[in-house]
Amino acid sequence: MRAAGPVPVNLYGLEEEALAALLAPLDPARFRARQVFAWLYARRVTDPSAWTDLPKALRAELAARFAPLPPRVAARHAASDGTVKFVLELPKGGQVEAVAIPAEERMTFCISSQVGCGFGCAFCMTAKLGFTRNLDPGEIVGQVAALLAETGTPAGEYNIVFMGMGEPLQNVENVLAALRILTHERGFGLGPRRITVSTVGLPKGIRRLAQEPVVPRLAVSLVAADAEVRRSLMPVARTVALEELADAVREFGEGRRDEPTLECVMLDGVNDAPELAHKLAKLARRAGAKVNLIEFNPTPALPFRPSPEARLEFFLRVLSAAGVVGTVRRSRGKDAFAACGQLAFLQKP
Ligand code: SF4
């Protein structure tokens, strides 16, 4: 047990500038912050006494004053297709879920940005939890560190999607700090094109994301290109007009190699009428975006069924005729309740 005294400062999640400010009174050499940054995020060693390129006395001082505390895996649930959902205990309290989704070519980690979510989308189990708080940068990158360790995935050989619990652009500054650590050459060293931020579509947040020097891919959960249908499923649509959203998406994509994506979780008899396919094609063209149709994962707690295959095919034909790239994302991890929109602790396989 740690002796009574000042509570150690949690270093985990700090960037080099902040580390330098904390380390300066102990050792003014600027490169110390770079060394600590690399231990935390590239080597992912969180015990200061093991940071062997630092002087022994400094290591002891750091171990006494600081406690790098990443999230800790509390439970794991594996689905038969290899997808694994992890429940992570957060150092500041509370839990989130993150999912490792293996594929032939590459592993994908789906991570959370908030504890719970306050956006209330009708098709999402996380909505049932309500919003508790934003995650800090360490709680975000720590999910990646935990999943790397748990799955034995080699550095750089994975994708990250911010499609877990929460709305990342409502927590935009912490998400941006996490992105800087994830893409930093002395951090996780991941290419920005390997990271996708998925949002309900907050134009201000989309524009803020676009201002960063290192920009990830963007996916917008559109669900329907019809204002009334979208409002009935996503409360955020009451305050953000479709045209305003499409224009923010277009601005984001201008001059970039990767087209943004509009995502539609396809719900039988709700957002899959033929006229909605035509509206979707028109909006995607305005937004300069491609479209991803997402297979809905039925769950007893939600009153929706997945759209039949023939309707997905009809949507793809309409999109293609309008010159819009359309794809279907098949659901993964259903039997571990790890699939999209199913992260809510409420369900156990
Ligand atoms: S879909 Fe995303 S934004 Fe909507 S309630 Fe679920 S977690 Fe929140």
Residues whose N, C-alpha, C, O or C-beta is under 5 A from the ligand:
A	BS01	SF4	C117 F119 G120 C121 C124 T126 A127 G164 M165 G166 E167 V200
